[in-house]
Amino acid sequence: MTHDEYKMIISHCVEDYCNKGGSLLKIALNIYEKEYIFEYDEDYPEDYKKILMEKAYKAMEKGKDLPKGIRLSEVIFERNRKK
């Protein structure tokens, strides 16, 4: 999955969240945790899925394409829980 493809998914999820009354400011201030939902090209073992997910997070932080075999499907915003 290319950077532009997953960037579009993130943008749509943010837009949808804000259209339902969510706050873009709170997202920007990191008041909400993000949960990334991934799909896999094949039925990989759980340990390999974890490796792919870690590589995907690193690629997203750097603005690079995701590794082969994994795709971002959704982003869910949740309010940070107070400790």
N, C-alpha and C positions, 0 to 999 in steps of 0.2 A: 504494500500500500504506500502510495507516495505521500509526501508531506502535504501537498495541496489537497489530496483526498481526505486525509484525516483532519486537516485544518477546517475543511468545509463541514465535516460532521460535528466538530467541536463548536463551530459557529452556529450551526442549526440548533444544537442542544442549548447553547446559551440563549439564543433568541427565543426558543420555546419556553425555557425556564422564566425568562423575563416577561414574556407574554402572559404567563400564568400568575404574574404578580411578584416574581422573584426580583431581587435587587442586584443590578449589575455592579453597583458600588460595593456591596458586601462580597461579591465574587472577587472584585479587584483588590479588596482589602484582606482577602484570604480568610474571611469569616466562615466560608463554607468549604468543607472538604469535597474533593472530587473523587468519584469512583468511576474508573474507566472499565467499560465492558468490552471484552474482546471476543472475537470469533476466530476459529482455527480452520485452516484449509482441510485438515484431516483429523481423524480421531487419535490424537497423540496421547502418550502416557502423561499423567499429571506432572511428573518431574520435568518433562520436556516442555510442557505448557508453561511451567513456572520460569524456566530459562528463557523461553520466547517472550514472556511478559516482561521480565527484567530487561531484556534487550530492547523491547519496544519502548519502555519508559525512558531508557537512556537515549534512544533515537529521538523521541519526542522532545526531550529536554534540549537536544542539540538542533532541533528543527530538520532532522534527516528522515529519510524514508524508513518505514518499519521493516523489520526482517521478513523474509519470505516465510509464509506459513501462518501469519497472524494478521488480523485486521481489527481496527477499532470499529465498534458498532454503535456505541452510545456513551455519553458522559452523564452521570447523575450527580447532582449537587445536594449535599447534606449539610445541615448546620453543625458546626464544630460543637462537640459536647464539652461542657465545662467539667473540669476535674475536681 
